[in-house]
Amino acid sequence: MRVKNKRQVKSRKFLTGFTLIELLVVIAVIGLLATVVTVSVNSARKKARDVKKISDLKQIQTALQLFYDKNQRMPNNYNPCCGACEDTYYNQSMQEIVNDGFLTSIPRSPGNGSYCYYNYGAGNQIGAILVTTLENYSGTTGLAGSCRPWAPNANWCSQSNNNYHCFCTPY
C-alpha cells in the first residue's frame, strides 16, 4: 500500500501497550503462582529435613550399638534427671562416641527441633533413647511404646497426636 501524503499517516493513531486492568490481572496471576511455588518449596524443605533427621538418628543408633559393643556401656548421661537435647550434656554424651571413632562429628538437627539423648542405665530394660521432632509428620513413629513403659501417658513415642520420632537402643 502506498501512502498518498504525509498528512494521512500522521492522522492515524495506533494505540499500543496494555491497559491498567490487563497489567493488574497479569500481576495477580504471577503473585498467585509465586505463592503456590513458595508453599510447595517450603513443604519439600520440611520433608527433606525430616528425612535427614531420621537418617541421622539411625546413624547415631548404630554408633551407640558399636560403642556399647566396645565399652560394655552406653555413653554417659551427663544430665541424669532429664537427658540432653543439643546442649552441653548432649555434646558430652555424643563426644564419647566421636572420641571412639563411631561418629565423625557431633550430629546437629537441621531446622526446627533438636536431637535428644536419654540413657536410663545398665540393667534397665529401657536403655538409651534418641528423640527428635519431625516438621512434616503427625503420628506415632519409631518403636512406639518401648521407651518408657512405666509412664504410658508420658511416652512421647506412643502418643498418636505428636510429631516425635524415637529410636530405642536397649542394652
Number of C-alpha atoms within 10 A of each C-alpha: 3 4 8 8 8 8 9 9 10 8 8 8 7 5 6 6 7 8 8 8 9 11 12 11 11 11 12 12 12 11 12 12 11 12 12 10 12 12 11 11 12 11 14 13 15 18 16 14 19 23 13 14 26 20 12 17 21 15 15 21 18 15 20 22 20 17 21 16 12 11 11 12 15 26 21 20 21 17 16 13 10 12 21 23 19 18 12 12 19 22 18 19 22 24 18 18 22 18 11 14 13 18 19 11 12 16 20 14 19 14 13 12 17 19 22 20 26 26 26 22 18 14 9 11 15 20 20 26 20 23 23 23 21 24 19 15 15 15 14 19 19 17 14 18 18 21 27 20 13 11 10 14 10 11 15 22 26 24 18 13 11 16 19 22 26 27 23 22 21 19 18
